[in-house]
């Protein structure tokens, strides 16, 4: 906007008394202090992200999966309980213990430990996805705030231009028809401001819903710049970084290791566990008691005995856990294919995100190096021609609208660039800029 300001040089200077000047200065200072105290809090991206990670219920629920897997590790490490046996018909007392053989317990522990590792990388993957959606919402809020500030400034500057043209109308410099065309353009600027205000409120509501209504006040500001952050890494470097950083790929690789551990466990379960124990046997009629008690301890010769050895074990003649071994072997092959698929998907996502970022970067450069400069030059030419009677008011207003539209489109392209940068970071699984 900043147009027709040279007309101010033609206006008479305003003189005020020193007392009135100091009174107005004091009133302005008080107003600025009140505005400062009433200003809503402003949050940077790091602050928004920290609040989000601290209380997000989805992440908290995912974290409980890690605790559940740790509990499974405890269960996997438990040994069978000993058994106590008493046979009243012969007064037999025995203690028996089942012993796991063929490496069942180590294989079971390894499978549970790998399950916990998968839960951790699944948590990291959920965090990666949620942060990406939060980053997009934050960029949308930055764009909405930038558009709102731009719309407010446009309306204020244009209102100044209307006031100056009203003065020129009074001085007979322009016609009333030209002035009315200028004044009617205010409606478009007011509409732009209304739309920008709605977009800003919507962006804040979305961001507040993601972070949590209790973590952000009803009124707040976002702090950050809409600018194209340069990317210095090549596509091959980003792909290698993704292969070593993506948590979902790590989950697939760990799941392959777990499938191998499950296969070892299935093979170990082919061998039955022996039960070893010791027992004490006593028989005889020296135990006194009424006649009805005698059936439990029948009369006869007194005898005591004690034994130690293998009490029982299953003979793996028919059931050697063949079905579970075959299933575990199939799951291992399936896990290998899933790792290959996950690896290919990671490379494809990085390449696609990189291409999108390059495209948006080129569009931003076109605006910065060509379109904005040409639109500004065209506006300056039309303004000069209008003030000197060589161009119509319609030509000037059209140049004004074109420049304003290009400014808004440029800000939109900056937001797209930042969103694509966030997409690339999500595809890589790690920061890609300093």
C-alpha positions in Angstrom: 0.0 0.0 0.0 2.4 2.8 1.1 1.0 4.9 -1.8 0.3 8.7 -2.1 2.4 9.4 1.0 4.2 12.1 -1.0 0.9 14.1 -0.7 1.7 14.5 3.0 4.4 16.9 2.0 1.8 19.3 0.7 -0.3 19.3 3.9 0.3 22.2 6.4 2.3 21.3 9.4 0.3 20.8 12.6 1.4 22.8 15.6 0.5 21.9 19.1 1.3 23.5 22.4 4.1 21.9 24.5 1.7 21.1 27.4 -0.8 19.3 25.1 2.1 17.5 23.4 3.4 16.1 26.7 -0.1 15.1 27.8 -0.6 13.2 24.6 2.8 11.6 25.0 1.9 10.4 28.5 -1.5 9.1 27.3 0.2 7.2 24.5 2.8 5.7 26.9 0.0 4.5 29.2 -1.9 2.9 26.3 1.2 1.1 25.1 1.8 -0.3 28.6 -1.7 -1.5 28.8 -1.4 -3.2 25.4 1.8 -4.8 26.5 0.2 -6.3 29.6 -2.8 -7.5 27.6 -0.7 -9.1 24.9 -1.3 -12.9 24.7 1.6 -15.3 25.2 3.7 -16.3 22.2 5.1 -19.8 21.6 7.9 -21.0 19.3 7.9 -24.3 17.5 10.2 -25.9 20.2 7.8 -24.8 23.0 4.8 -26.1 21.1 6.5 -29.4 20.4 7.6 -29.9 24.0 4.1 -29.3 25.3 2.8 -31.7 22.8 5.2 -34.5 23.7 4.7 -34.1 27.4 1.0 -34.7 27.5 -0.1 -36.3 24.2 -2.5 -39.2 25.1 -1.6 -41.1 22.0 2.1 -41.2 22.9 1.3 -42.0 26.5 -0.8 -45.0 25.4 2.0 -46.1 23.0 4.5 -45.8 25.9 2.4 -48.3 27.9 3.1 -50.9 25.2 6.8 -50.7 26.2 5.9 -51.4 29.8 3.7 -54.3 28.7 6.6 -55.7 26.7 8.9 -55.4 29.7 6.4 -57.3 31.8 6.5 -60.0 29.1 10.2 -60.2 29.6 9.6 -60.9 33.3 7.2 -63.7 32.4 9.5 -65.2 29.8 12.3 -65.4 32.4 10.2 -67.3 35.0 11.1 -70.9 35.8 8.5 -73.6 36.4 7.3 -73.9 40.0 8.2 -77.0 42.0 5.4 -79.4 42.9 4.6 -80.9 46.3 2.9 -84.3 46.3 1.4 -86.3 49.2 -0.2 -89.8 48.8 -2.1 -90.6 51.9 -2.7 -94.2 50.9 1.0 -94.9 51.5 2.1 -91.8 53.4 4.2 -90.6 50.5 5.7 -87.1 50.4 7.5 -85.8 47.4 9.1 -82.7 45.9 9.3 -82.5 42.1 10.8 -79.9 39.8 10.4 -79.5 36.0 13.7 -78.6 34.2 13.6 -76.8 30.9 16.0 -78.2 28.4 17.2 -77.5 24.8 17.6 -73.7 25.5 13.9 -73.0 25.9 14.3 -70.3 28.5 17.1 -68.3 26.7 15.1 -68.4 23.4 12.0 -67.3 25.2 13.9 -64.4 26.9 15.5 -63.3 23.6 12.1 -63.3 21.9 10.6 -61.2 24.7 13.6 -58.8 24.7 13.2 -58.2 21.0 9.5 -57.6 21.5 10.4 -54.8 23.9 12.8 -53.3 21.3 10.0 -53.4 18.7 7.7 -51.6 21.2 10.4 -48.9 21.6 10.8 -48.3 17.9 7.0 -48.4 17.4 6.8 -45.6 20.0 9.5 -43.6 18.1 7.6 -44.1 14.9 4.3 -42.9 16.4 6.2 -39.9 17.8 7.6 -39.2 14.3 4.2 -39.3 12.7 2.5 -37.1 15.3 5.3 -34.5 15.2 4.9 -34.3 11.4 1.2 -33.5 11.8 1.9 -31.0 14.5 4.6 -29.3 12.4 2.1 -29.0 9.5 -0.4 -27.4 11.9 2.2 -25.0 13.2 3.2 -24.0 9.7 -0.5 -23.4 8.9 -0.7 -21.2 11.9 2.4 -19.2 10.9 0.9 -18.7 7.4 -2.5 -17.6 8.8 -0.8 -15.2 11.2 1.3 -13.8 8.4 -1.7 -13.4 6.1 -3.6 -11.7 9.0 -0.8 -9.2 9.6 -0.5 -8.5 5.9 -4.3 -8.0 5.6 -4.3 -5.6 8.6 -1.4 -3.6 7.2 -3.0 -3.5 3.7 -6.2 -2.1 5.2 -4.5 0.5 7.3 -2.2 1.6 4.5 -5.1 1.7 2.0 -7.2 3.7 4.4 -4.4 6.2 4.6 -4.4 6.3 0.8 -8.2 6.9 0.8 -7.8 9.8 3.2 -5.1 11.3 1.1 -7.2 11.0 -2.0 -10.1 12.5 -0.2 -7.9 15.5 0.4 -6.8 15.5 -3.3 -10.5 15.4 -4.2 -11.1 18.5 -2.0 -8.2 20.2 -3.7 -9.6 19.3 -7.1 -6.6 17.1 -8.1 -8.8 14.0 -8.8 -12.4 13.6 -9.9 -15.1 12.3 -7.6 -15.5 9.2 -9.8 -11.9 8.3 -9.4 -12.2 8.8 -5.6 -15.2 6.5 -5.4 -13.5 3.8 -7.2 -10.6 4.0 -4.8 -12.9 4.1 -1.7 -14.9 1.1 -2.9 -11.8 -1.0 -3.1 -11.8 -0.8 0.7 -14.5 -3.5 0.7 -12.2 -6.0 -0.8 -9.5 -5.3 1.8 -12.0 -5.6 4.6 -13.2 -8.9 3.2 -9.6 -10.1 3.0 -9.1 -9.1 6.6 -12.2 -11.0 7.6 -11.1 -14.2 5.8 -7.6 -13.9 7.3 -9.0 -13.5 10.8 -11.2 -16.7 10.3 -8.2 -18.6 9.0 -6.1 -17.5 11.9 -8.7 -18.6 14.4 -9.2 -21.9 12.7 -5.4 -22.6 12.6 -5.2 -21.8 16.4 -8.1 -24.1 17.2 -6.4 -26.9 15.2 -3.1 -26.4 16.9 -4.7 -26.1 20.3 -6.6 -29.4 19.8 -3.4 -31.2 18.9 -1.4 -29.9 21.8 -4.2 -30.1 24.2 -6.7 -27.4 25.4 -5.2 -27.4 28.9 -1.7 -26.8 27.5 -2.4 -23.7 25.4 -4.6 -20.7 26.4 -7.6 -19.6 24.4 -5.6 -16.7 23.0 -2.0 -17.1 22.0 0.4 -16.2 19.3 2.9 -18.3 17.3 6.5 -17.2 16.9 8.5 -18.1 13.8 9.5 -17.0 10.3 8.1 -18.0 7.0 11.3 -18.4 5.1 12.8 -21.1 2.9 15.4 -22.9 5.0 18.2 -24.1 2.6 18.8 -27.9 2.3 22.4 -28.9 1.9 22.1 -32.7 1.8 21.8 -34.6 -1.4 19.2 -37.2 -2.2 21.6 -40.1 -1.7 22.8 -38.7 1.7 19.2 -38.4 2.8 18.3 -41.9 1.8 21.3 -43.3 3.7 20.3 -41.3 6.7 16.7 -42.6 6.4 17.9 -46.2 6.3 19.7 -45.8 9.6 17.1 -43.5 11.3 13.6 -44.6 10.3 12.0 -46.2 13.4 9.5 -48.2 11.4 12.3 -49.8 9.4 14.1 -50.6 12.6 10.9 -52.2 13.9 10.8 -54.4 10.7 14.5 -55.4 11.1 14.0 -56.2 14.8 10.9 -58.2 14.0 13.0 -60.3 11.6 15.4 -61.0 14.5 12.4 -61.9 16.7 11.1 -64.3 14.1 14.4 -66.1 14.2 14.3 -66.2 18.0 10.7 -67.6 17.8 12.0 -70.3 15.3 14.7 -71.3 17.8 12.1 -71.5 20.6 9.8 -73.6 18.4 12.6 -76.0 17.7 13.5 -76.1 21.4 9.9 -77.0 22.3 10.3 -80.2 20.3 12.1 -81.7 23.3 10.0 -82.5 26.4 11.1 -81.2 29.8 11.9 -83.9 32.4 10.6 -83.7 35.9 13.1 -84.6 38.6 12.2 -85.0 42.2 12.7 -86.9 45.5 10.1 -88.6 47.6 9.8 -90.3 51.0 7.6 -93.4 51.4 6.4 -94.8 54.8 4.1 -97.7 55.3 3.1 -99.7 58.4 0.6 -100.1 61.2 2.3 -98.2 64.0 0.2 -95.2 63.5 -2.6 -95.3 66.0 -6.1 -94.2 65.5 -9.7 -95.4 65.5 -10.8 -98.2 63.3 -12.4 -95.9 60.7 -9.0 -94.3 60.2 -7.3 -97.5 59.3 -8.3 -97.5 55.6 -6.0 -94.6 55.0 -3.1 -96.4 56.6 -3.7 -100.1 56.3 -2.0 -102.5 58.7 1.0 -104.3 57.4 4.7 -104.5 57.8 6.6 -101.3 58.5 8.6 -100.0 55.6 10.4 -96.7 54.8 11.9 -95.7 51.5 13.4 -92.6 49.8 13.9 -92.1 46.1 15.6 -89.5 43.8 15.5 -89.4 40.0 13.6 -88.6 36.9 9.9 -88.8 37.8 8.4 -88.4 34.4 9.0 -87.1 30.9 7.1 -87.2 27.6 8.3 -89.4 24.8 8.4 -87.2 21.6 7.2 -90.0 19.4 4.4 -88.4 17.5 4.2 -84.7 18.6 7.5 -83.0 18.0 6.0 -79.6 17.6 6.2 -79.9 13.8 3.4 -77.4 13.2 4.8 -74.6 15.3 8.3 -75.1 13.7 6.8 -74.8 10.2 4.8 -71.8 11.2 7.8 -70.1 12.8 9.9 -70.8 9.7 7.1 -69.2 7.5 7.0 -66.2 9.8 10.8 -65.8 9.4 10.5 -65.7 5.6 7.6 -63.3 5.9 9.7 -61.0 8.1 12.5 -61.0 5.5 10.1 -59.9 2.8 8.6 -57.2 5.1 12.0 -55.8 5.7 12.6 -55.5 2.0 9.2 -53.9 1.5 9.8 -51.4 4.3 13.3 -50.5 3.0 11.9 -49.9 -0.5 9.0 -47.8 1.0 11.5 -45.6 2.9 13.6 -44.9 -0.1 10.5 -44.1 -2.2 9.1 -41.7 0.5 12.4 -39.9 0.8 12.7 -39.5 -3.0 9.1 -38.2 -3.3 9.5 -35.8 -0.4 12.8 -34.6 -1.8 11.3 -33.9 -5.3 8.4 -32.0 -3.7 10.8 -29.9 -1.7 12.9 -29.1 -4.8 9.8 -28.1 -6.7 8.5 -25.8 -4.0 12.0 -24.3 -3.6 12.1 -23.5 -7.3 8.7 -21.8 -7.1 9.9 -19.7 -4.1 12.9 -18.6 -6.1 10.7 -17.6 -9.0 8.7 -15.3 -6.7 11.7 -13.9 -5.0 13.8 -13.3 -8.2 11.1 -12.5 -10.8 7.5 -12.2 -9.9 7.6 -10.0 -6.8 10.2 -7.6 -8.4 8.1 -7.3 -11.6 4.9 -6.7 -9.7 6.5 -4.0 -7.6 8.0 -2.4 -10.6 4.6 -2.5 -12.4 2.9 -1.0 -9.3 5.4 1.9 -9.1 5.0 2.6 -12.8 1.2 2.7 -12.6 1.3 4.9 -9.5 3.6 7.4 -11.2 1.5 7.4 -14.3 -1.7 7.9 -12.3 -0.3 10.8 -10.3 0.8 12.4 -13.5 -2.4 11.8 -15.4 -1.0 9.2 -17.8 -2.9 6.2 -16.4 -6.4 5.6 -15.2 -7.4 4.8 -11.6 -8.5 1.3 -12.8 -5.0 0.5 -14.1 -3.5 1.6 -10.8 -6.0 -0.4 -8.8 -5.4 -3.5 -11.0 -1.7 -3.2 -10.4 -2.4 -2.9 -6.7 -4.5 -6.0 -6.6 -1.9 -7.9 -8.6 0.9 -7.0 -6.2 -1.2 -7.9 -3.2 -2.2 -11.3 -4.8 1.4 -12.1 -5.6 2.4 -11.3 -2.0 -0.2 -13.7 -0.6 0.8 -16.4 -3.2 4.5 -15.9 -2.2 3.6 -16.5 1.5 1.6 -19.5 0.5 4.6 -20.9 -1.4 6.8 -20.4 1.7 4.3 -22.3 3.8 4.3 -25.1 1.2 8.1 -25.2 1.3 8.1 -25.5 5.1 5.5 -28.2 5.0 7.4 -30.2 2.4 10.5 -29.8 4.5 8.6 -31.2 7.4 7.5 -34.1 5.1 11.1 -34.7 4.2 12.2 -34.8 7.8 9.4 -37.2 8.6 10.4 -39.4 5.6 14.1 -39.4 6.8 13.2 -39.8 10.4 15.9 -37.3 11.5 16.5 -33.5 11.2 17.8 -32.6 7.7 18.7 -28.9 8.3 21.1 -27.3 10.8 
